[in-house]
Structures are given as C-alpha cells and as structure tokens.
Amino acid sequence: MILKTQYHEKGHSEFIFCLYILHLFQVWWVWEDYTLDLWYHCNSTGCYDIPNSATVDAAYLQTVQATMILATILCCVGFFVFILQLFRLKQGERFVFTAIIQLLSAFCVMTGASIYTAEHLSFKEKHFEKGDYGYSFVVAWVAFPMTLLSGLMYLVLRKRK
Ligand SMILES: *[C@@H]1O[C@H](CO)[C@@H](O)[C@H](O)[C@H]1NC(C)=O
C-alpha cells in the first residue's frame, strides 16, 4: 500500500519535472516585436539563429545552453531510473536515486538561470537589449525551489518511516 503511493508520488513528480524542463526551450526574453529563446530569435517574419551565438563572445550563452541540455538529459535519465526501479524495487526500498538525479537536474537549471540573469546583456545583441524576461526564465527559477522542496521532503519523509 505504502509502496503503491510511492510509485505515484515519485513518478508523478518526475513526470511534472520533465514537463517543466521542456518549457525551458521556449521564450527567455520578450519585447513588442521579438522573442528570444536560447537558440533562436523570432519576429513577425520568422525565426532566425541568434547572431554570433557560435562565437567566443557568446560563451555565456553556450554555457546556459549546455546546462539546459544537461538538465534535459538528467531528467530523462531520472525517468529511466525510475522505470527500472519500478521493476526492481523490493519492499521498503525507495526512489532515492531518482530523487538525487532530479535534484542534480534542477541544480543545472538553476546554474543556467543564474548565468542568464547575471550575463544576459553581455551576450545579447544591442537591438535585443530592450525587453523583459520570458516565461521560460520564470519557469527556470520556479523549477529549482519546487524540486528542491519535493526532493528534500521525499528524502526526509523516507527517513521517518
Ligand atoms: C526579423 O529578423 C530578421 C533577422 O534578424 C531581420 O532580417 C528582419 O528584418 C526582422 N523582421 C522584422 C519585421 O523585424
């Protein structure tokens, strides 16, 4: 009975977390007539590569891209481990490994979001400087505390039982 609830809880949180991660590939920066994600900028005529994103000047942008890709990979690994554990779990064992991978993934997201916050003007083209943070940015900052909370609660509750 307890085990079944655990499947639900952990599987659910892992699933929601991966959905969160997908949103990180959307809008990071918005202004009246353009939006930016980490790879492209879009305006009314279409979407284009971010200018100079492959050069040394954009090293911070590349770092943010890398942390988001790493977070995505970790979230997939976490899901995979969760599925594996479903089959191998004995009574009393918990999804500690899944929880830890999820925390690592959230940590990557937070690192990327911090770099973006601190450095986004340094890698943005002049004409993109006007604007506001988009919802992917907000999701990135919300994802970390939520995951930290759910991960810690999971680990703490586990000790109590
Ligand atoms: C959209 O972006 C492209 C590439 O930066 C630019 O050439 C084009 O003029 C822009 N279109 C509008 C309507 O701003």
The ligand as a Gaussian input file, in Angstrom:
#p B3LYP/6-31G(d) Opt

LIG

0 1
 C       13.305000      39.698000     -38.312000
 O       14.639000      39.275000     -38.045000
 C       15.436000      39.169000     -39.219000
 C       16.788000      38.611000     -38.819000
 O       17.362000      39.294000     -37.744000
 C       15.552000      40.548000     -39.885000
 O       16.348000      40.420000     -41.054000
 C       14.172000      41.026000     -40.223000
 O       14.242000      42.328000     -40.750000
 C       13.284000      41.046000     -38.980000
 N       11.914000      41.407000     -39.358000
 C       11.225000      42.344000     -38.739000
 C        9.835000      42.578000     -39.216000
 O       11.687000      42.995000     -37.793000

